[in-house]
Amino acid sequence: MQLFIASTSPFARKARIVAHELGLGDRIVMIEVDPWTDPRLRSLNPLAKVPTLIRDGGEPLYDSAVICDYLDALAGRRLIPQDGERRWRALRLQALAADACTAAGRLFAGERRGGEDPMRERLLAAVEAALDALEREPLDDVAPDFGDLCAALLPGYCDFRWPDRDWRQGRPRLAAFAAAMERRTSFVATRHRAPKRGL
């Protein structure tokens, strides 16, 4: 299998973390691309977004949640609960973190462009409210499921995009959880970084 990724993307990081947690890393070739300019990616995924998974003998898969679900099925359903409230909690946390990361990405892009973004206050409020919601969640850093893994993505992405801003103020439980998660092997191996030269 091949996984098209960008080192700056929290969505690609989600898929990479899940692959690592499931022990599937040696079955997947990671292909780093610039999703804005790479013609291969557009030919595989009409949206030209990362992550995109090229399966052995199957249609490409895209959207990080879909890819993670596929990888979990491949590994025997170990991370995404299949029944009851645990399932809805995991999927809710995935959605919360994904949408907040989308808002954070747009905020960062707007700051780089300069000028006034009429959506800035709404996007900022969404990120802050998501962080506050995660502070109230009983998150598990010892035996995390899919929801817990996803919950750790937003703090990590905030640290990457705004290293000088303190999202931890007033959120001690989330700060401790995020610190513990960032020490996991899967998180260490997938840390955000600036793209390679030429991408």
ABEGO torsion letter per residue (X at the ends): XBBBBBAABAAAAAAAAAAAAAGAAAABBBBBBBAAABAAAAAABAAGBOBBBBBBGBBBBBEAAAAAAAAAAAAGGAABBABEAAAAAAAAAAAAAAAAAAAAAAAAAAAAAEEBBAAAAAAAAAAAAAAAAAAABBBBAABBBAAAAAAAAAAAAAAAABAABBAABGBAAAAAAAAAAAABAAAAAABBBBBBBGX
